[in-house]
């Protein structure tokens, strides 16, 4: 059931990523979100946090949040929560379990790092824009012709 729901959600995500009318895209986004949430609920009930299908589901849902919903913070939370849960559960497990989960954990880590960098850069740009806006609003024609209070060489 989890794998089927994951495939269904992935299909909707791929469709939503392609250009189409806004109304149709919104419907696909809602279908996609519903399928991912249903798959995650089933995974919580039936799959270990280290199961490759569960990790792949979390990764794909995080990509959906980032790429389609444009919610980078939620994508980071989803991916990092899945990664941390898997790593904690793998402690003391056989090497085979590590091998099965390793590639998905690495992809989760890579995406989290990339998305955090994007978020940091966006916040930095917003801060710079706010500073520029503040500078622009502090200048007005009324204050433009005033002489400074202190002059160099006085």
C-alpha positions as CSV (number, residue, x, y, z in Angstrom):
1,X,0.0,0.0,0.0
2,X,2.8,2.5,0.9
3,X,4.6,1.9,-2.3
4,X,1.5,2.3,-4.4
5,X,0.5,5.5,-2.6
6,X,4.1,6.8,-3.1
7,X,3.9,6.0,-6.8
8,X,0.6,7.7,-7.1
9,X,1.9,10.8,-5.3
10,X,5.0,10.9,-7.4
11,X,2.9,10.7,-10.6
12,X,0.8,13.7,-9.4
13,X,4.0,15.6,-8.5
14,X,5.5,15.0,-12.0
15,X,2.3,16.2,-13.6
16,X,2.2,19.3,-11.3
17,X,5.8,20.2,-12.3
18,X,4.8,20.5,-15.9
19,X,3.2,23.7,-17.4
20,X,-0.6,23.6,-17.4
21,X,-3.6,25.7,-16.5
22,X,-3.6,27.1,-12.9
23,X,-6.9,25.3,-12.0
24,X,-5.7,21.9,-13.2
25,X,-2.3,22.4,-11.4
26,X,-4.0,23.3,-8.1
27,X,-6.1,20.1,-8.3
28,X,-3.0,18.0,-9.0
29,X,-1.2,19.6,-6.1
30,X,-4.0,18.8,-3.7
31,X,-4.2,15.2,-5.1
32,X,-0.4,14.9,-4.7
33,X,-0.4,16.2,-1.2
34,X,-3.2,13.9,-0.2
35,X,-1.4,10.8,-1.6
36,X,1.9,11.7,0.1
37,X,0.1,12.2,3.4
38,X,-1.8,8.9,3.1
39,X,1.5,7.1,2.2
40,X,3.3,8.7,5.1
41,X,0.5,7.6,7.5
42,X,0.7,4.0,6.2
43,X,4.5,4.1,6.4
44,X,4.3,5.2,10.0
45,X,2.1,2.1,10.8
46,X,3.8,-0.5,8.7
47,X,7.4,0.4,7.9
48,X,10.5,0.9,10.0
49,X,12.1,4.3,9.8
50,X,15.0,2.7,8.1
51,X,13.0,1.0,5.4
52,X,14.2,2.2,1.9
53,X,10.6,2.8,0.7
54,X,9.8,4.9,3.7
55,X,13.0,6.9,3.3
56,X,12.3,7.3,-0.5
57,X,8.8,8.5,0.3
58,X,10.1,11.1,2.8
59,X,12.7,12.3,0.2
60,X,10.1,12.6,-2.6
61,X,7.6,14.4,-0.3
62,X,10.3,16.8,0.7
63,X,11.2,17.4,-2.9
64,X,7.5,18.1,-3.6
65,X,7.4,20.6,-0.7
66,X,10.5,22.3,-2.1
67,X,9.8,22.2,-5.8
68,X,6.1,22.4,-6.1
69,X,4.8,24.1,-2.9
70,X,7.9,26.3,-2.7
71,X,8.1,25.6,1.1
72,X,11.8,25.1,1.7
73,X,11.5,25.1,5.5
74,X,8.9,22.3,5.4
75,X,11.1,20.4,3.0
76,X,14.1,20.7,5.3
77,X,12.0,19.6,8.3
78,X,10.5,16.5,6.4
79,X,13.9,15.4,5.1
80,X,15.8,16.0,8.3
81,X,13.2,14.3,10.5
82,X,13.3,11.2,8.3
83,X,17.1,11.2,8.2
84,X,17.5,11.6,11.9
85,X,14.9,8.9,12.6
86,X,16.7,6.5,10.3
87,X,20.1,7.2,11.7
88,X,18.9,6.8,15.3
89,X,17.2,3.5,14.5
90,X,20.2,2.1,12.6
91,X,22.4,2.3,15.7
92,X,23.2,-1.3,16.6
93,X,21.5,-2.8,13.5
94,X,23.2,-5.2,11.1
95,X,25.4,-3.9,8.3
96,X,22.8,-5.0,5.8
97,X,20.3,-2.5,7.2
98,X,22.9,0.2,6.9
99,X,23.5,-0.7,3.3
100,X,19.8,-0.7,2.4
101,X,19.2,2.7,3.9
102,X,22.6,4.4,3.2
103,X,21.9,5.9,-0.3
104,X,18.5,7.4,0.8
105,X,20.1,8.8,3.9
106,X,22.8,10.4,1.9
107,X,20.3,11.9,-0.6
108,X,18.3,13.3,2.4
109,X,21.4,14.8,3.9
110,X,22.5,16.3,0.5
111,X,19.1,17.9,-0.1
112,X,18.9,19.3,3.5
113,X,22.3,20.9,3.1
114,X,21.4,22.4,-0.3
115,X,18.0,23.7,0.9
116,X,19.6,25.2,4.0
117,X,22.1,27.0,1.9
118,X,19.2,28.3,-0.4
119,X,17.3,29.4,2.7
120,X,20.3,31.2,4.2
121,X,21.0,33.0,0.9
122,X,17.4,34.0,0.5
123,X,17.4,35.4,4.1
124,X,20.6,37.2,3.4
125,X,19.1,38.8,0.2
126,X,16.0,39.8,2.2
127,X,18.1,41.4,4.8
128,X,20.1,43.3,2.2
129,X,16.9,44.4,0.5
130,X,15.4,45.6,3.8
131,X,18.6,47.6,4.5
132,X,18.4,49.2,1.1
133,X,14.8,50.0,1.5
134,X,15.5,51.6,4.9
135,X,18.2,53.7,3.4
136,X,15.9,54.8,0.6
137,X,13.1,55.9,3.0
138,X,15.5,57.8,5.2
139,X,16.3,60.2,2.4
140,X,13.6,62.8,1.7
141,X,13.6,66.1,-0.2
142,X,13.1,67.9,3.1
143,X,16.3,66.6,4.5
144,X,18.3,66.6,1.2
145,X,19.3,70.3,1.4
146,X,20.1,70.4,5.1
147,X,23.7,71.0,6.0
148,X,25.4,68.4,8.2
149,X,25.8,69.3,11.9
150,X,29.6,68.7,11.9
151,X,31.9,69.7,9.1
152,X,35.3,68.1,8.5
153,X,38.0,70.5,9.5
154,X,35.8,72.5,11.9
